[in-house]
Amino acid sequence: MIGVLALQGNFDSHVKILEKINLNHKLVKDSKDLSSLSGLILPGGESTTISNLLRRNKNMIDEINLLASKKPILGSCAGLILMSKNSNDNRVHNFDFLDITTDRNAYGRQVYSFEAEINVKYGKISSNLNSLFIRAPKVNEIGRKVEILATYKNEIVAVKQGKHVGLSCHPELLDETLIHEICFKGKK
């Protein structure tokens, strides 16, 4: 059962992708919903708002940390920011699941949102995926154990570290399943 954090943001698109790839799922709205999950998605949305909602329930932060020590976490856009070691914004709760530094809204304001192909390379996979960049963060620095999964115009837009995957864009909004399959089905 894959949990989808449903405090704020783009959780519905992730639910549709999980249904498409036949993975059971449930919405996560409080710490009790985190028990017995085999993975978790931190969706896009507003990273400071999600951080504030998480801080209201300290148990939720602790339970997500516990889950991440054993199970895969996938973060898109705001989820990537939350998963990073540092987002250069003290309003954001950084879980430090990925040894990366991010900058919020680095691709510009909402009016500058765009659709583009990202190039995914992982194991035997080499594929272009359609994706949306909506107030997307940039990955500025990566640690030695971080693997680059996808790029756009030579910029890092998706990473993997151990069992965790984060991306700055939204392929799920364009019905692309590959990133979810890599994270939760071990596709290579």
C-alpha positions as CSV (number, residue, x, y, z in Angstrom):
1,M,0.0,0.0,0.0
2,I,1.5,3.3,-1.1
3,G,0.5,6.4,0.9
4,V,0.0,9.8,-0.8
5,L,0.4,12.7,1.5
6,A,-2.9,14.6,1.2
7,L,-2.4,17.7,3.3
8,Q,-2.2,20.2,0.4
9,G,-1.2,20.1,-3.2
10,N,-1.3,17.8,-6.2
11,F,-2.1,14.4,-4.5
12,D,-4.9,13.4,-6.8
13,S,-2.7,13.0,-9.9
14,H,-0.4,10.6,-8.0
15,V,-3.4,8.6,-7.0
16,K,-4.4,8.2,-10.7
17,I,-0.9,7.1,-11.6
18,L,-0.9,4.5,-8.8
19,E,-4.2,3.2,-10.1
20,K,-2.8,3.0,-13.6
21,I,0.1,0.9,-12.5
22,N,-2.1,-1.3,-10.2
23,L,-0.6,-0.3,-6.9
24,N,-2.9,-0.1,-3.9
25,H,-2.9,3.3,-2.2
26,K,-4.4,5.5,0.5
27,L,-4.5,9.1,1.3
28,V,-2.3,10.2,4.3
29,K,-3.9,13.0,6.3
30,D,-2.4,12.2,9.8
31,S,0.2,10.1,11.4
32,K,-2.2,7.1,11.9
33,D,-2.5,6.8,8.1
34,L,1.3,6.1,7.9
35,S,1.2,2.6,9.5
36,S,1.6,-0.4,7.3
37,L,2.6,1.5,4.1
38,S,5.1,0.1,1.6
39,G,6.0,3.6,0.4
40,L,5.0,7.2,0.4
41,I,4.5,10.1,-2.1
42,L,5.2,13.7,-1.1
43,P,3.3,15.5,-3.8
44,G,3.8,18.9,-5.4
45,G,2.1,21.9,-3.8
46,E,3.4,24.7,-1.6
47,S,6.5,23.5,0.4
48,T,6.1,26.1,3.1
49,T,2.4,25.3,3.6
50,I,3.0,21.6,3.7
51,S,5.8,22.2,6.2
52,N,3.5,24.2,8.4
53,L,0.9,21.5,8.3
54,L,3.4,18.8,9.1
55,R,4.8,20.8,12.0
56,R,1.3,21.0,13.5
57,N,1.5,17.2,14.0
58,K,5.0,16.4,15.2
59,N,4.1,12.7,15.3
60,M,3.6,12.9,11.5
61,I,7.2,14.1,10.9
62,D,8.5,11.4,13.2
63,E,6.4,8.7,11.5
64,I,7.5,9.9,8.0
65,N,11.1,9.7,9.2
66,L,10.6,6.2,10.5
67,L,8.9,5.1,7.3
68,A,11.7,6.6,5.1
69,S,14.3,4.5,7.1
70,K,12.7,1.4,5.7
71,K,10.5,2.2,2.6
72,P,10.8,4.3,-0.5
73,I,9.7,7.9,-0.7
74,L,8.9,9.7,-3.9
75,G,8.7,13.5,-4.0
76,S,7.6,15.7,-6.8
77,C,8.3,19.5,-6.9
78,A,7.4,20.6,-3.3
79,G,8.0,16.9,-2.3
80,L,11.6,17.2,-3.7
81,I,12.1,20.3,-1.7
82,L,10.9,18.6,1.5
83,M,13.1,15.6,0.8
84,S,16.3,17.7,0.3
85,K,19.0,18.2,2.8
86,N,18.8,22.0,2.3
87,S,16.3,24.2,0.5
88,N,17.8,27.5,1.4
89,D,14.6,28.5,3.1
90,N,14.2,28.1,6.9
91,R,10.4,28.0,6.5
92,V,10.6,24.6,4.9
93,H,11.0,21.4,6.9
94,N,13.9,19.5,5.2
95,F,13.7,15.8,5.9
96,D,17.2,15.2,4.5
97,F,16.2,12.0,2.6
98,L,18.2,13.2,-0.4
99,D,21.7,14.6,-0.1
100,I,20.9,17.6,-2.4
101,T,20.4,21.3,-2.1
102,T,17.4,22.9,-3.8
103,D,16.1,26.3,-4.6
104,R,12.4,26.9,-4.5
105,N,10.6,28.4,-7.5
106,A,13.9,28.5,-9.4
107,Y,12.3,28.1,-12.8
108,G,10.1,31.2,-12.2
109,R,6.6,32.2,-11.1
110,Q,3.4,30.3,-12.0
111,V,3.1,32.4,-15.2
112,Y,6.4,30.9,-16.4
113,S,5.2,27.3,-16.1
114,F,6.0,25.1,-19.1
115,E,5.8,21.6,-20.6
116,A,9.0,19.9,-21.7
117,E,10.5,16.5,-22.3
118,I,12.9,15.3,-19.6
119,N,15.5,12.6,-20.4
120,V,15.4,9.7,-18.0
121,K,18.3,7.3,-17.7
122,Y,18.3,4.5,-15.2
123,G,19.6,1.0,-15.5
124,K,18.6,-0.2,-19.0
125,I,16.0,2.6,-19.3
126,S,16.7,5.6,-21.5
127,S,13.4,7.4,-22.2
128,N,12.0,10.9,-22.8
129,L,9.0,11.8,-20.6
130,N,6.7,14.7,-20.9
131,S,6.5,16.8,-17.8
132,L,5.2,20.0,-16.5
133,F,7.4,22.5,-14.6
134,I,5.2,24.6,-12.3
135,R,7.1,27.0,-10.0
136,A,9.6,24.2,-10.1
137,P,12.7,23.9,-7.8
138,K,16.2,23.5,-9.1
139,V,18.7,21.0,-7.8
140,N,21.8,23.0,-7.2
141,E,24.1,20.5,-5.5
142,I,24.2,16.7,-5.1
143,G,26.1,14.5,-2.8
144,R,28.3,11.5,-3.9
145,K,25.6,8.9,-3.3
146,V,23.0,10.7,-5.3
147,E,22.3,9.3,-8.8
148,I,21.0,11.6,-11.5
149,L,17.8,10.0,-13.1
150,A,16.7,12.8,-15.4
151,T,17.9,16.1,-16.9
152,Y,16.3,18.9,-18.8
153,K,18.7,21.2,-20.8
154,N,21.6,19.8,-18.8
155,E,19.9,20.7,-15.5
156,I,19.2,17.9,-13.0
157,V,15.5,17.4,-12.6
158,A,15.2,14.0,-11.0
159,V,17.5,12.1,-8.6
160,K,17.6,8.8,-6.7
161,Q,19.4,8.0,-3.5
162,G,19.0,4.5,-2.2
163,K,15.3,3.8,-2.3
164,H,14.2,7.4,-2.5
165,V,13.4,9.4,-5.7
166,G,12.8,13.1,-6.1
167,L,12.0,15.2,-9.1
168,S,11.5,18.9,-9.7
169,C,8.7,18.6,-12.3
170,H,5.4,16.8,-12.7
171,P,5.3,13.9,-15.2
172,E,2.3,12.6,-13.3
173,L,0.2,15.5,-14.5
174,L,0.8,14.2,-18.1
175,D,-0.1,10.6,-17.2
176,E,3.6,9.4,-17.3
177,T,4.1,6.4,-15.0
178,L,7.9,5.6,-15.3
179,I,9.2,7.5,-12.3
180,H,6.5,5.8,-10.0
181,E,7.5,2.5,-11.5
182,I,11.2,3.1,-10.8
183,C,10.5,4.1,-7.2
184,F,7.8,1.6,-6.2
185,K,8.1,-1.3,-8.6
186,G,11.9,-1.4,-9.0
187,K,11.7,-1.0,-12.8
188,K,15.2,-0.8,-14.4
